[in-house]
Amino acid sequence: MIRLRIGLMTLVFVGALCVLAQDIGSDPDEIKMTAKKYEFSPNIIRVKKGDHVKLVIMALDRVHGFKIEALKINQRLPKGEAVTIDFIADRSGTFPFQCSEVCGLAHKKMKGELIIE
């Protein structure tokens, strides 16, 4: 009975260590996005002021762009290639973003918002 209890406690402890190791290795501020005619998904991004933000964006159908003018971000998004955009959310506010590569007739509607709380 004692050996079974010790074995069970060891199993629980090892399981807890595995969960902790996964949490340490993950990046909670990484946000995966897609771009396609004529939308970003998600099109509303919320982060906290001071966060190190990592946007990983993939254009699914053609070349697009990702631009947040107020933060001086303008990145080309080649079709089928994951592009990482890193920055520190150093000020609060709502910042519009948009596609910066002409992608068709509704190009100007391809936009969203970054909300830094």
N, C-alpha and C positions, 0 to 999 in steps of 0.2 A: 504494500500500500504506500509506504514512504517512497519507494523508488518510482512508482507511478506518479506521485505528486511532484517529485523533483523533476521527472521527465516532462511533465506537463508545464511546469513553471519555466523550464529551459526553452521549451517550444514557444511559449508565449513571449518570452524575453527576446528570442531570436527574431520572431515575427515583428515585434515592435521595433527592433533595430533596422530591419529591412524597410519598414514604412518610413522611419526617420531618414534613412539614407536616400530614399526616393525624394522626400521633401527637400532635403538639402541640395540635391542635384538639379531640382527643377527651378525654372525661372518664373516666378509668379507674375512678373510684369511683361512677359512676352505675350503679344497679342497677334494672333494669326488673322490675316485678312485676305480677301480676294478682290480683284478688280475685273469687271467685264462690262460690255456695253449695257447699259449706261449707269452702272452702279458699283459702289463699294459695299462690301459686306464684311463686318458690320459697318454701318454708316454713322453710328454714334459710338464714340470711344470715351470711356470715363476712367480717369486716373487721379491719383492724389498728388498734390503739390509736393515736390521733392523726390518723387519716384524716378528711378531710372527706367525709361520706357523703351521697349524693343518691339517695333512693329515689323512683322514678317509678312510681306505682301506678295501675292502671286497674281499676275495678269493671266487670265484664263483663255482669252480669245484673240488678243492682239496686243500691240504695244500700248501702254497707258502711262500715266505719270501720277505722282502723288505730291501735292504742293500744299504746304501750310505757310502762307506768306508771312504771317506775324512772327513765326518762329524761324524764318529763313530756311525752310526745308523745301527742296524741289528735287525729286528723284525720278529718274526714268525707270519704268517697269517693263522689261522685255517679256514677251509672251512665254509662258511656261517656266519662268525662272524666279525662284524665291529671292526677294530683295529684302535686306534687313536695314531698317532705319532706326538708329539709336539716338536718344536724346534724354536730357534731364528735364522733367516738368517743373521748371523753376519759377513759374508764375501762375496764379489762378486766373481763370476766365474761360470763356467759350471761344474756340478758335475754329473757323471754318476751314475745311480742306476741300480740294477739288482735283480733278484730272488735269494734268498740265500738258498732255499730248492730244492733239485733235484726233478724236476717235470716231467721228461720225456726226450726223445731224443733231443728235441730242447731247452732244459732248458737254455743253454748258450746264446740263442738269445732273451731271455726274459729280456729286459732292456729298459732304457730310460734316460732322462736327467732332472736334476734340474738346472734351470738357475736363478741365483741370480743377479739382475741388480743393 
